[in-house]
Amino acid sequence: MPHRDRQAKEYVRVVYGRGACTLHDLERVLGGPGMAAVLRGYVRDHWLGVATTADFRRAAQAATATDLGPFWAEHRIG
């Protein structure tokens, strides 16, 4: 059981902790209004559908002329 508890804690730390940090860092790159536009458009386009990492990456990239490839690599988003 202790092993399973450690795995659950690691999952929460990575998914929720790093995910929030990644979104915060992306907002630094895109700016507040740019990030808000990405999120609004992403929610609109995927309402009640399947949301994928690739779709989110495309939406974010469409919001900026800056190549986000290094950003995704740095944040380990495949």
C-alpha positions in Angstrom: 0.0 0.0 0.0 2.7 2.6 0.7 4.0 2.2 -2.9 0.5 2.9 -4.2 0.2 5.9 -2.0 3.5 7.3 -3.3 2.3 6.8 -6.9 -1.0 8.6 -6.2 0.9 11.5 -4.6 3.3 11.7 -7.5 0.4 11.7 -10.0 -1.3 14.5 -8.3 2.0 16.5 -8.1 2.8 16.1 -11.7 -0.6 16.4 -13.3 -2.0 19.2 -11.2 1.1 21.0 -10.0 3.1 20.9 -13.2 0.1 21.4 -15.3 -0.8 24.6 -13.5 2.8 25.8 -13.7 2.8 25.1 -17.5 -0.3 27.1 -18.1 1.1 30.0 -16.0 4.3 29.9 -18.0 2.4 29.8 -21.3 0.5 32.9 -20.1 3.8 34.6 -19.7 4.7 33.8 -23.3 1.3 34.7 -24.8 0.3 37.5 -22.5 -2.9 37.7 -20.5 -5.2 38.6 -23.4 -3.6 36.0 -25.7 -3.9 33.2 -23.1 -7.6 34.2 -22.5 -8.2 34.0 -26.2 -6.6 30.6 -26.5 -8.6 29.2 -23.7 -11.9 30.7 -24.9 -11.3 29.3 -28.4 -10.2 25.9 -27.2 -13.2 25.5 -25.0 -15.5 26.7 -27.8 -14.0 24.3 -30.3 -14.0 21.3 -28.0 -17.2 21.8 -26.1 -18.6 18.4 -25.1 -15.9 16.8 -27.3 -12.6 15.1 -26.9 -9.8 17.5 -25.8 -6.3 16.4 -26.7 -2.8 17.7 -26.0 -2.2 18.1 -29.7 -5.3 20.2 -30.2 -4.3 22.5 -27.3 -0.8 22.9 -28.7 -2.2 23.8 -32.1 -4.5 26.4 -30.5 -1.7 27.9 -28.5 0.6 28.0 -31.5 -2.1 29.7 -33.6 -2.2 32.5 -31.0 1.5 33.6 -31.5 4.2 33.9 -34.1 6.7 32.7 -31.6 7.7 29.1 -32.1 6.4 27.2 -29.1 8.3 24.0 -29.9 11.0 24.9 -27.3 8.4 25.8 -24.7 6.7 22.4 -25.1 10.0 20.6 -24.9 11.0 22.5 -21.8 7.7 21.6 -20.1 7.9 17.9 -21.3 4.7 18.2 -23.3 4.8 15.7 -26.2 
